[in-house]
């Protein structure tokens, strides 16, 4: 196992990224074939993800600002 880690450390960054990208495409392709789905995402998936993540992002931004001001804000979770 150590020898494999040593060999992997000599692969350039672009080569590792290519392997990761190929693996991701293989996983998505396999999921598509096994489920028989025509497409992997619904039409509004990204829009819904952004809409649902905005309140979390705003709470995180508020926590960042309050901690920078030296105030402990315990109301962020609500």
HTML snippet that shows the backbone in 3Dmol.js (N, CA, C, O; Angstrom):
<script src="https://3Dmol.org/build/3Dmol-min.js"></script>
<div id="view" style="width:600px;height:400px;position:relative"></div>
<script>
const pdb = `
ATOM      1  N   UNK A   1       0.820  -1.184   0.000  1.00  0.00           N
ATOM      2  CA  UNK A   1       0.000   0.000   0.000  1.00  0.00           C
ATOM      3  C   UNK A   1       0.866   1.251   0.000  1.00  0.00           C
ATOM      4  O   UNK A   1       0.541   2.244  -0.651  1.00  0.00           O
ATOM      5  N   UNK A   2       1.971   1.193   0.736  1.00  0.00           N
ATOM      6  CA  UNK A   2       2.864   2.341   0.788  1.00  0.00           C
ATOM      7  C   UNK A   2       3.491   2.603  -0.579  1.00  0.00           C
ATOM      8  O   UNK A   2       3.726   3.753  -0.951  1.00  0.00           O
ATOM      9  N   UNK A   3       3.759   1.536  -1.322  1.00  0.00           N
ATOM     10  CA  UNK A   3       4.356   1.707  -2.638  1.00  0.00           C
ATOM     11  C   UNK A   3       3.380   2.410  -3.586  1.00  0.00           C
ATOM     12  O   UNK A   3       3.789   3.243  -4.395  1.00  0.00           O
ATOM     13  N   UNK A   4       2.082   2.072  -3.484  1.00  0.00           N
ATOM     14  CA  UNK A   4       1.080   2.721  -4.315  1.00  0.00           C
ATOM     15  C   UNK A   4       0.988   4.201  -3.977  1.00  0.00           C
ATOM     16  O   UNK A   4       0.851   5.032  -4.876  1.00  0.00           O
ATOM     17  N   UNK A   5       1.062   4.545  -2.693  1.00  0.00           N
ATOM     18  CA  UNK A   5       1.029   5.952  -2.287  1.00  0.00           C
ATOM     19  C   UNK A   5       2.262   6.687  -2.809  1.00  0.00           C
ATOM     20  O   UNK A   5       2.177   7.855  -3.191  1.00  0.00           O
ATOM     21  N   UNK A   6       3.387   6.015  -2.826  1.00  0.00           N
ATOM     22  CA  UNK A   6       4.603   6.631  -3.338  1.00  0.00           C
ATOM     23  C   UNK A   6       4.484   6.871  -4.836  1.00  0.00           C
ATOM     24  O   UNK A   6       4.892   7.924  -5.328  1.00  0.00           O
ATOM     25  N   UNK A   7       3.933   5.917  -5.563  1.00  0.00           N
ATOM     26  CA  UNK A   7       3.753   6.094  -6.996  1.00  0.00           C
ATOM     27  C   UNK A   7       2.750   7.207  -7.292  1.00  0.00           C
ATOM     28  O   UNK A   7       2.935   7.988  -8.226  1.00  0.00           O
ATOM     29  N   UNK A   8       1.683   7.271  -6.487  1.00  0.00           N
ATOM     30  CA  UNK A   8       0.642   8.276  -6.718  1.00  0.00           C
ATOM     31  C   UNK A   8       1.181   9.682  -6.467  1.00  0.00           C
ATOM     32  O   UNK A   8       0.713  10.636  -7.087  1.00  0.00           O
ATOM     33  N   UNK A   9       2.159   9.828  -5.567  1.00  0.00           N
ATOM     34  CA  UNK A   9       2.702  11.146  -5.262  1.00  0.00           C
ATOM     35  C   UNK A   9       3.551  11.687  -6.405  1.00  0.00           C
ATOM     36  O   UNK A   9       3.805  12.890  -6.463  1.00  0.00           O
ATOM     37  N   UNK A  10       3.996  10.821  -7.318  1.00  0.00           N
ATOM     38  CA  UNK A  10       4.800  11.271  -8.443  1.00  0.00           C
ATOM     39  C   UNK A  10       3.952  11.648  -9.660  1.00  0.00           C
ATOM     40  O   UNK A  10       4.478  12.143 -10.657  1.00  0.00           O
ATOM     41  N   UNK A  11       2.658  11.418  -9.577  1.00  0.00           N
ATOM     42  CA  UNK A  11       1.775  11.791 -10.686  1.00  0.00           C
ATOM     43  C   UNK A  11       1.527  13.288 -10.605  1.00  0.00           C
ATOM     44  O   UNK A  11       1.240  13.803  -9.524  1.00  0.00           O
ATOM     45  N   UNK A  12       1.630  14.005 -11.731  1.00  0.00           N
ATOM     46  CA  UNK A  12       1.401  15.453 -11.687  1.00  0.00           C
ATOM     47  C   UNK A  12      -0.049  15.775 -11.314  1.00  0.00           C
ATOM     48  O   UNK A  12      -0.938  14.931 -11.430  1.00  0.00           O
ATOM     49  N   UNK A  13      -0.265  16.998 -10.871  1.00  0.00           N
ATOM     50  CA  UNK A  13      -1.592  17.415 -10.401  1.00  0.00           C
ATOM     51  C   UNK A  13      -2.637  17.297 -11.501  1.00  0.00           C
ATOM     52  O   UNK A  13      -3.770  16.901 -11.230  1.00  0.00           O
ATOM     53  N   UNK A  14      -2.280  17.629 -12.731  1.00  0.00           N
ATOM     54  CA  UNK A  14      -3.265  17.546 -13.816  1.00  0.00           C
ATOM     55  C   UNK A  14      -3.644  16.091 -14.090  1.00  0.00           C
ATOM     56  O   UNK A  14      -4.774  15.806 -14.487  1.00  0.00           O
ATOM     57  N   UNK A  15      -2.704  15.174 -13.878  1.00  0.00           N
ATOM     58  CA  UNK A  15      -2.998  13.758 -14.075  1.00  0.00           C
ATOM     59  C   UNK A  15      -3.938  13.221 -13.009  1.00  0.00           C
ATOM     60  O   UNK A  15      -4.842  12.441 -13.308  1.00  0.00           O
ATOM     61  N   UNK A  16      -3.724  13.642 -11.754  1.00  0.00           N
ATOM     62  CA  UNK A  16      -4.624  13.236 -10.677  1.00  0.00           C
ATOM     63  C   UNK A  16      -6.023  13.790 -10.892  1.00  0.00           C
ATOM     64  O   UNK A  16      -7.016  13.099 -10.666  1.00  0.00           O
ATOM     65  N   UNK A  17      -6.095  15.057 -11.336  1.00  0.00           N
ATOM     66  CA  UNK A  17      -7.397  15.669 -11.591  1.00  0.00           C
ATOM     67  C   UNK A  17      -8.119  14.940 -12.721  1.00  0.00           C
ATOM     68  O   UNK A  17      -9.339  14.781 -12.668  1.00  0.00           O
ATOM     69  N   UNK A  18      -7.404  14.505 -13.719  1.00  0.00           N
ATOM     70  CA  UNK A  18      -7.994  13.753 -14.822  1.00  0.00           C
ATOM     71  C   UNK A  18      -8.537  12.413 -14.343  1.00  0.00           C
ATOM     72  O   UNK A  18      -9.598  11.977 -14.789  1.00  0.00           O
ATOM     73  N   UNK A  19      -7.819  11.760 -13.441  1.00  0.00           N
ATOM     74  CA  UNK A  19      -8.290  10.489 -12.877  1.00  0.00           C
ATOM     75  C   UNK A  19      -9.550  10.711 -12.058  1.00  0.00           C
ATOM     76  O   UNK A  19     -10.502   9.939 -12.171  1.00  0.00           O
ATOM     77  N   UNK A  20      -9.571  11.763 -11.228  1.00  0.00           N
ATOM     78  CA  UNK A  20     -10.756  12.063 -10.420  1.00  0.00           C
ATOM     79  C   UNK A  20     -11.952  12.387 -11.300  1.00  0.00           C
ATOM     80  O   UNK A  20     -13.059  11.920 -11.033  1.00  0.00           O
ATOM     81  N   UNK A  21     -11.746  13.173 -12.334  1.00  0.00           N
ATOM     82  CA  UNK A  21     -12.828  13.537 -13.249  1.00  0.00           C
ATOM     83  C   UNK A  21     -13.365  12.306 -13.979  1.00  0.00           C
ATOM     84  O   UNK A  21     -14.577  12.146 -14.127  1.00  0.00           O
ATOM     85  N   UNK A  22     -12.470  11.450 -14.428  1.00  0.00           N
ATOM     86  CA  UNK A  22     -12.898  10.217 -15.101  1.00  0.00           C
ATOM     87  C   UNK A  22     -13.675   9.310 -14.157  1.00  0.00           C
ATOM     88  O   UNK A  22     -14.658   8.690 -14.562  1.00  0.00           O
ATOM     89  N   UNK A  23     -13.245   9.231 -12.911  1.00  0.00           N
ATOM     90  CA  UNK A  23     -13.959   8.425 -11.923  1.00  0.00           C
ATOM     91  C   UNK A  23     -15.348   8.970 -11.650  1.00  0.00           C
ATOM     92  O   UNK A  23     -16.303   8.204 -11.518  1.00  0.00           O
ATOM     93  N   UNK A  24     -15.469  10.291 -11.563  1.00  0.00           N
ATOM     94  CA  UNK A  24     -16.772  10.910 -11.340  1.00  0.00           C
ATOM     95  C   UNK A  24     -17.727  10.662 -12.492  1.00  0.00           C
ATOM     96  O   UNK A  24     -18.906  10.377 -12.279  1.00  0.00           O
ATOM     97  N   UNK A  25     -17.223  10.770 -13.704  1.00  0.00           N
ATOM     98  CA  UNK A  25     -18.051  10.507 -14.879  1.00  0.00           C
ATOM     99  C   UNK A  25     -18.467   9.041 -14.909  1.00  0.00           C
ATOM    100  O   UNK A  25     -19.599   8.723 -15.273  1.00  0.00           O
ATOM    101  N   UNK A  26     -17.562   8.155 -14.532  1.00  0.00           N
ATOM    102  CA  UNK A  26     -17.896   6.725 -14.501  1.00  0.00           C
ATOM    103  C   UNK A  26     -18.981   6.437 -13.476  1.00  0.00           C
ATOM    104  O   UNK A  26     -19.889   5.650 -13.746  1.00  0.00           O
ATOM    105  N   UNK A  27     -18.904   7.059 -12.304  1.00  0.00           N
ATOM    106  CA  UNK A  27     -19.919   6.850 -11.273  1.00  0.00           C
ATOM    107  C   UNK A  27     -21.272   7.365 -11.731  1.00  0.00           C
ATOM    108  O   UNK A  27     -22.283   6.685 -11.560  1.00  0.00           O
ATOM    109  N   UNK A  28     -21.303   8.557 -12.311  1.00  0.00           N
ATOM    110  CA  UNK A  28     -22.565   9.117 -12.804  1.00  0.00           C
ATOM    111  C   UNK A  28     -23.148   8.287 -13.934  1.00  0.00           C
ATOM    112  O   UNK A  28     -24.360   8.079 -13.992  1.00  0.00           O
ATOM    113  N   UNK A  29     -22.300   7.814 -14.830  1.00  0.00           N
ATOM    114  CA  UNK A  29     -22.777   6.985 -15.936  1.00  0.00           C
ATOM    115  C   UNK A  29     -23.348   5.667 -15.436  1.00  0.00           C
ATOM    116  O   UNK A  29     -24.375   5.201 -15.927  1.00  0.00           O
ATOM    117  N   UNK A  30     -22.677   5.069 -14.456  1.00  0.00           N
ATOM    118  CA  UNK A  30     -23.173   3.821 -13.884  1.00  0.00           C
ATOM    119  C   UNK A  30     -24.513   4.032 -13.196  1.00  0.00           C
ATOM    120  O   UNK A  30     -25.413   3.201 -13.324  1.00  0.00           O
ATOM    121  N   UNK A  31     -24.655   5.135 -12.467  1.00  0.00           N
ATOM    122  CA  UNK A  31     -25.925   5.429 -11.799  1.00  0.00           C
ATOM    123  C   UNK A  31     -27.040   5.625 -12.812  1.00  0.00           C
ATOM    124  O   UNK A  31     -28.171   5.197 -12.584  1.00  0.00           O
ATOM    125  N   UNK A  32     -26.730   6.263 -13.919  1.00  0.00           N
ATOM    126  CA  UNK A  32     -27.742   6.493 -14.954  1.00  0.00           C
ATOM    127  C   UNK A  32     -28.180   5.175 -15.591  1.00  0.00           C
ATOM    128  O   UNK A  32     -29.369   4.965 -15.835  1.00  0.00           O
ATOM    129  N   UNK A  33     -27.237   4.304 -15.856  1.00  0.00           N
ATOM    130  CA  UNK A  33     -27.570   3.029 -16.476  1.00  0.00           C
ATOM    131  C   UNK A  33     -28.358   2.144 -15.517  1.00  0.00           C
ATOM    132  O   UNK A  33     -29.336   1.514 -15.919  1.00  0.00           O
ATOM    133  N   UNK A  34     -27.942   2.091 -14.251  1.00  0.00           N
ATOM    134  CA  UNK A  34     -28.620   1.226 -13.286  1.00  0.00           C
ATOM    135  C   UNK A  34     -30.030   1.698 -12.957  1.00  0.00           C
ATOM    136  O   UNK A  34     -30.912   0.872 -12.725  1.00  0.00           O
ATOM    137  N   UNK A  35     -30.262   3.003 -12.932  1.00  0.00           N
ATOM    138  CA  UNK A  35     -31.587   3.513 -12.607  1.00  0.00           C
ATOM    139  C   UNK A  35     -32.487   3.621 -13.821  1.00  0.00           C
ATOM    140  O   UNK A  35     -33.708   3.693 -13.676  1.00  0.00           O
ATOM    141  N   UNK A  36     -31.925   3.634 -14.993  1.00  0.00           N
ATOM    142  CA  UNK A  36     -32.708   3.767 -16.212  1.00  0.00           C
ATOM    143  C   UNK A  36     -33.235   5.168 -16.423  1.00  0.00           C
ATOM    144  O   UNK A  36     -34.163   5.368 -17.207  1.00  0.00           O
ATOM    145  N   UNK A  37     -32.666   6.133 -15.741  1.00  0.00           N
ATOM    146  CA  UNK A  37     -33.120   7.517 -15.850  1.00  0.00           C
ATOM    147  C   UNK A  37     -32.603   8.139 -17.144  1.00  0.00           C
ATOM    148  O   UNK A  37     -31.478   7.879 -17.570  1.00  0.00           O
ATOM    149  N   UNK A  38     -33.440   8.955 -17.753  1.00  0.00           N
ATOM    150  CA  UNK A  38     -33.020   9.657 -18.963  1.00  0.00           C
ATOM    151  C   UNK A  38     -32.055  10.782 -18.660  1.00  0.00           C
ATOM    152  O   UNK A  38     -31.148  11.074 -19.439  1.00  0.00           O
ATOM    153  N   UNK A  39     -32.267  11.410 -17.513  1.00  0.00           N
ATOM    154  CA  UNK A  39     -31.360  12.455 -17.069  1.00  0.00           C
ATOM    155  C   UNK A  39     -31.137  12.296 -15.569  1.00  0.00           C
ATOM    156  O   UNK A  39     -31.981  11.746 -14.860  1.00  0.00           O
ATOM    157  N   UNK A  40     -30.004  12.777 -15.100  1.00  0.00           N
ATOM    158  CA  UNK A  40     -29.665  12.577 -13.698  1.00  0.00           C
ATOM    159  C   UNK A  40     -30.236  13.649 -12.786  1.00  0.00           C
ATOM    160  O   UNK A  40     -30.385  13.417 -11.586  1.00  0.00           O
ATOM    161  N   UNK A  41     -30.555  14.803 -13.321  1.00  0.00           N
ATOM    162  CA  UNK A  41     -31.082  15.884 -12.502  1.00  0.00           C
ATOM    163  C   UNK A  41     -32.403  16.367 -13.067  1.00  0.00           C
ATOM    164  O   UNK A  41     -32.651  16.279 -14.269  1.00  0.00           O
ATOM    165  N   UNK A  42     -33.236  16.871 -12.194  1.00  0.00           N
ATOM    166  CA  UNK A  42     -34.485  17.480 -12.625  1.00  0.00           C
ATOM    167  C   UNK A  42     -34.177  18.865 -13.205  1.00  0.00           C
ATOM    168  O   UNK A  42     -33.059  19.366 -13.093  1.00  0.00           O
ATOM    169  N   UNK A  43     -35.177  19.459 -13.816  1.00  0.00           N
ATOM    170  CA  UNK A  43     -34.946  20.741 -14.491  1.00  0.00           C
ATOM    171  C   UNK A  43     -34.608  21.859 -13.513  1.00  0.00           C
ATOM    172  O   UNK A  43     -33.796  22.726 -13.836  1.00  0.00           O
ATOM    173  N   UNK A  44     -35.198  21.862 -12.349  1.00  0.00           N
ATOM    174  CA  UNK A  44     -35.000  22.960 -11.414  1.00  0.00           C
ATOM    175  C   UNK A  44     -34.147  22.575 -10.207  1.00  0.00           C
ATOM    176  O   UNK A  44     -34.269  23.188  -9.147  1.00  0.00           O
ATOM    177  N   UNK A  45     -33.302  21.586 -10.351  1.00  0.00           N
ATOM    178  CA  UNK A  45     -32.502  21.127  -9.224  1.00  0.00           C
ATOM    179  C   UNK A  45     -31.545  22.207  -8.737  1.00  0.00           C
ATOM    180  O   UNK A  45     -31.471  22.472  -7.537  1.00  0.00           O
ATOM    181  N   UNK A  46     -30.822  22.826  -9.641  1.00  0.00           N
ATOM    182  CA  UNK A  46     -29.845  23.830  -9.244  1.00  0.00           C
ATOM    183  C   UNK A  46     -30.533  25.070  -8.682  1.00  0.00           C
ATOM    184  O   UNK A  46     -30.038  25.678  -7.732  1.00  0.00           O
ATOM    185  N   UNK A  47     -31.656  25.443  -9.255  1.00  0.00           N
ATOM    186  CA  UNK A  47     -32.407  26.594  -8.752  1.00  0.00           C
ATOM    187  C   UNK A  47     -32.896  26.325  -7.332  1.00  0.00           C
ATOM    188  O   UNK A  47     -32.795  27.196  -6.468  1.00  0.00           O
ATOM    189  N   UNK A  48     -33.414  25.151  -7.089  1.00  0.00           N
ATOM    190  CA  UNK A  48     -33.887  24.797  -5.753  1.00  0.00           C
ATOM    191  C   UNK A  48     -32.738  24.752  -4.756  1.00  0.00           C
ATOM    192  O   UNK A  48     -32.886  25.190  -3.615  1.00  0.00           O
ATOM    193  N   UNK A  49     -31.607  24.229  -5.176  1.00  0.00           N
ATOM    194  CA  UNK A  49     -30.449  24.160  -4.282  1.00  0.00           C
ATOM    195  C   UNK A  49     -29.988  25.559  -3.891  1.00  0.00           C
ATOM    196  O   UNK A  49     -29.642  25.793  -2.734  1.00  0.00           O
ATOM    197  N   UNK A  50     -29.978  26.475  -4.827  1.00  0.00           N
ATOM    198  CA  UNK A  50     -29.565  27.848  -4.525  1.00  0.00           C
ATOM    199  C   UNK A  50     -30.584  28.521  -3.610  1.00  0.00           C
ATOM    200  O   UNK A  50     -30.211  29.209  -2.660  1.00  0.00           O
ATOM    201  N   UNK A  51     -31.879  28.321  -3.899  1.00  0.00           N
ATOM    202  CA  UNK A  51     -32.911  28.935  -3.061  1.00  0.00           C
ATOM    203  C   UNK A  51     -32.856  28.421  -1.629  1.00  0.00           C
ATOM    204  O   UNK A  51     -33.075  29.187  -0.690  1.00  0.00           O
ATOM    205  N   UNK A  52     -32.569  27.149  -1.449  1.00  0.00           N
ATOM    206  CA  UNK A  52     -32.518  26.579  -0.112  1.00  0.00           C
ATOM    207  C   UNK A  52     -31.217  26.915   0.628  1.00  0.00           C
ATOM    208  O   UNK A  52     -31.176  26.884   1.858  1.00  0.00           O
ATOM    209  N   UNK A  53     -30.173  27.230  -0.110  1.00  0.00           N
ATOM    210  CA  UNK A  53     -28.901  27.521   0.545  1.00  0.00           C
ATOM    211  C   UNK A  53     -28.727  28.990   0.900  1.00  0.00           C
ATOM    212  O   UNK A  53     -27.822  29.323   1.664  1.00  0.00           O
ATOM    213  N   UNK A  54     -29.560  29.878   0.373  1.00  0.00           N
ATOM    214  CA  UNK A  54     -29.420  31.306   0.662  1.00  0.00           C
ATOM    215  C   UNK A  54     -29.592  31.608   2.151  1.00  0.00           C
ATOM    216  O   UNK A  54     -28.754  32.324   2.699  1.00  0.00           O
ATOM    217  N   UNK A  55     -30.630  31.107   2.845  1.00  0.00           N
ATOM    218  CA  UNK A  55     -30.730  31.411   4.279  1.00  0.00           C
ATOM    219  C   UNK A  55     -29.539  30.902   5.092  1.00  0.00           C
ATOM    220  O   UNK A  55     -29.114  31.558   6.043  1.00  0.00           O
ATOM    221  N   UNK A  56     -29.007  29.751   4.728  1.00  0.00           N
ATOM    222  CA  UNK A  56     -27.846  29.210   5.437  1.00  0.00           C
ATOM    223  C   UNK A  56     -26.631  30.092   5.192  1.00  0.00           C
ATOM    224  O   UNK A  56     -25.853  30.364   6.106  1.00  0.00           O
ATOM    225  N   UNK A  57     -26.476  30.536   3.949  1.00  0.00           N
ATOM    226  CA  UNK A  57     -25.351  31.414   3.624  1.00  0.00           C
ATOM    227  C   UNK A  57     -25.464  32.752   4.348  1.00  0.00           C
ATOM    228  O   UNK A  57     -24.463  33.286   4.824  1.00  0.00           O
ATOM    229  N   UNK A  58     -26.669  33.291   4.434  1.00  0.00           N
ATOM    230  CA  UNK A  58     -26.851  34.566   5.135  1.00  0.00           C
ATOM    231  C   UNK A  58     -26.588  34.410   6.627  1.00  0.00           C
ATOM    232  O   UNK A  58     -26.012  35.306   7.244  1.00  0.00           O
ATOM    233  N   UNK A  59     -26.996  33.297   7.216  1.00  0.00           N
ATOM    234  CA  UNK A  59     -26.715  33.061   8.634  1.00  0.00           C
ATOM    235  C   UNK A  59     -25.212  32.935   8.857  1.00  0.00           C
ATOM    236  O   UNK A  59     -24.683  33.451   9.842  1.00  0.00           O
ATOM    237  N   UNK A  60     -24.533  32.257   7.956  1.00  0.00           N
ATOM    238  CA  UNK A  60     -23.079  32.139   8.071  1.00  0.00           C
ATOM    239  C   UNK A  60     -22.386  33.483   7.941  1.00  0.00           C
ATOM    240  O   UNK A  60     -21.424  33.767   8.655  1.00  0.00           O
ATOM    241  N   UNK A  61     -22.879  34.312   7.023  1.00  0.00           N
ATOM    242  CA  UNK A  61     -22.309  35.645   6.858  1.00  0.00           C
ATOM    243  C   UNK A  61     -22.562  36.508   8.088  1.00  0.00           C
ATOM    244  O   UNK A  61     -21.686  37.264   8.510  1.00  0.00           O
ATOM    245  N   UNK A  62     -23.754  36.399   8.663  1.00  0.00           N
ATOM    246  CA  UNK A  62     -24.052  37.127   9.897  1.00  0.00           C
ATOM    247  C   UNK A  62     -23.169  36.673  11.045  1.00  0.00           C
ATOM    248  O   UNK A  62     -22.709  37.494  11.838  1.00  0.00           O
ATOM    249  N   UNK A  63     -22.929  35.374  11.142  1.00  0.00           N
ATOM    250  CA  UNK A  63     -22.046  34.855  12.178  1.00  0.00           C
ATOM    251  C   UNK A  63     -20.619  35.334  11.996  1.00  0.00           C
ATOM    252  O   UNK A  63     -19.924  35.611  12.974  1.00  0.00           O
ATOM    253  N   UNK A  64     -20.180  35.433  10.750  1.00  0.00           N
ATOM    254  CA  UNK A  64     -18.839  35.924  10.464  1.00  0.00           C
ATOM    255  C   UNK A  64     -18.696  37.375  10.892  1.00  0.00           C
ATOM    256  O   UNK A  64     -17.711  37.746  11.531  1.00  0.00           O
ATOM    257  N   UNK A  65     -19.674  38.190  10.542  1.00  0.00           N
ATOM    258  CA  UNK A  65     -19.626  39.606  10.904  1.00  0.00           C
ATOM    259  C   UNK A  65     -19.725  39.803  12.413  1.00  0.00           C
ATOM    260  O   UNK A  65     -19.013  40.634  12.976  1.00  0.00           O
ATOM    261  N   UNK A  66     -20.604  39.044  13.075  1.00  0.00           N
ATOM    262  CA  UNK A  66     -20.752  39.227  14.518  1.00  0.00           C
ATOM    263  C   UNK A  66     -19.505  38.766  15.265  1.00  0.00           C
ATOM    264  O   UNK A  66     -19.120  39.377  16.262  1.00  0.00           O
ATOM    265  N   UNK A  67     -18.874  37.697  14.795  1.00  0.00           N
ATOM    266  CA  UNK A  67     -17.655  37.252  15.472  1.00  0.00           C
ATOM    267  C   UNK A  67     -16.499  38.213  15.217  1.00  0.00           C
ATOM    268  O   UNK A  67     -15.628  38.378  16.071  1.00  0.00           O
ATOM    269  N   UNK A  68     -16.487  38.843  14.054  1.00  0.00           N
ATOM    270  CA  UNK A  68     -15.443  39.834  13.775  1.00  0.00           C
ATOM    271  C   UNK A  68     -15.631  41.069  14.647  1.00  0.00           C
ATOM    272  O   UNK A  68     -14.663  41.753  14.979  1.00  0.00           O
ATOM    273  N   UNK A  69     -16.890  41.357  15.021  1.00  0.00           N
ATOM    274  CA  UNK A  69     -17.166  42.506  15.878  1.00  0.00           C
ATOM    275  C   UNK A  69     -16.987  42.168  17.350  1.00  0.00           C
ATOM    276  O   UNK A  69     -17.051  43.060  18.196  1.00  0.00           O
ATOM    277  N   UNK A  70     -16.762  40.896  17.672  1.00  0.00           N
ATOM    278  CA  UNK A  70     -16.553  40.491  19.048  1.00  0.00           C
ATOM    279  C   UNK A  70     -17.832  40.176  19.794  1.00  0.00           C
ATOM    280  O   UNK A  70     -17.832  40.121  21.024  1.00  0.00           O
ATOM    281  N   UNK A  71     -18.920  39.968  19.073  1.00  0.00           N
ATOM    282  CA  UNK A  71     -20.209  39.674  19.688  1.00  0.00           C
ATOM    283  C   UNK A  71     -20.518  38.204  19.453  1.00  0.00           C
ATOM    284  O   UNK A  71     -20.335  37.693  18.348  1.00  0.00           O
ATOM    285  N   UNK A  72     -20.988  37.522  20.501  1.00  0.00           N
ATOM    286  CA  UNK A  72     -21.392  36.129  20.356  1.00  0.00           C
ATOM    287  C   UNK A  72     -22.875  36.114  19.997  1.00  0.00           C
ATOM    288  O   UNK A  72     -23.711  36.522  20.803  1.00  0.00           O
ATOM    289  N   UNK A  73     -23.201  35.656  18.817  1.00  0.00           N
ATOM    290  CA  UNK A  73     -24.584  35.637  18.353  1.00  0.00           C
ATOM    291  C   UNK A  73     -25.082  34.201  18.413  1.00  0.00           C
ATOM    292  O   UNK A  73     -24.675  33.360  17.611  1.00  0.00           O
ATOM    293  N   UNK A  74     -25.967  33.922  19.371  1.00  0.00           N
ATOM    294  CA  UNK A  74     -26.473  32.558  19.522  1.00  0.00           C
ATOM    295  C   UNK A  74     -27.781  32.366  18.776  1.00  0.00           C
ATOM    296  O   UNK A  74     -28.343  31.271  18.820  1.00  0.00           O
ATOM    297  N   UNK A  75     -28.286  33.374  18.100  1.00  0.00           N
ATOM    298  CA  UNK A  75     -29.560  33.280  17.396  1.00  0.00           C
ATOM    299  C   UNK A  75     -29.429  32.881  15.946  1.00  0.00           C
ATOM    300  O   UNK A  75     -30.413  32.958  15.210  1.00  0.00           O
ATOM    301  N   UNK A  76     -28.280  32.463  15.508  1.00  0.00           N
ATOM    302  CA  UNK A  76     -28.075  32.122  14.099  1.00  0.00           C
ATOM    303  C   UNK A  76     -28.772  30.843  13.688  1.00  0.00           C
ATOM    304  O   UNK A  76     -29.165  30.696  12.531  1.00  0.00           O
ATOM    305  N   UNK A  77     -28.934  29.903  14.631  1.00  0.00           N
ATOM    306  CA  UNK A  77     -29.508  28.616  14.278  1.00  0.00           C
ATOM    307  C   UNK A  77     -30.996  28.690  13.980  1.00  0.00           C
ATOM    308  O   UNK A  77     -31.536  27.822  13.293  1.00  0.00           O
ATOM    309  N   UNK A  78     -31.657  29.710  14.486  1.00  0.00           N
ATOM    310  CA  UNK A  78     -33.109  29.826  14.305  1.00  0.00           C
ATOM    311  C   UNK A  78     -33.438  30.212  12.915  1.00  0.00           C
ATOM    312  O   UNK A  78     -34.612  30.357  12.576  1.00  0.00           O
TER     313      UNK A  78
END
`;
const viewer = $3Dmol.createViewer("view");
viewer.addModel(pdb, "pdb");
viewer.setStyle({}, {cartoon: {color: "spectrum"}});
viewer.zoomTo();
viewer.render();
</script>
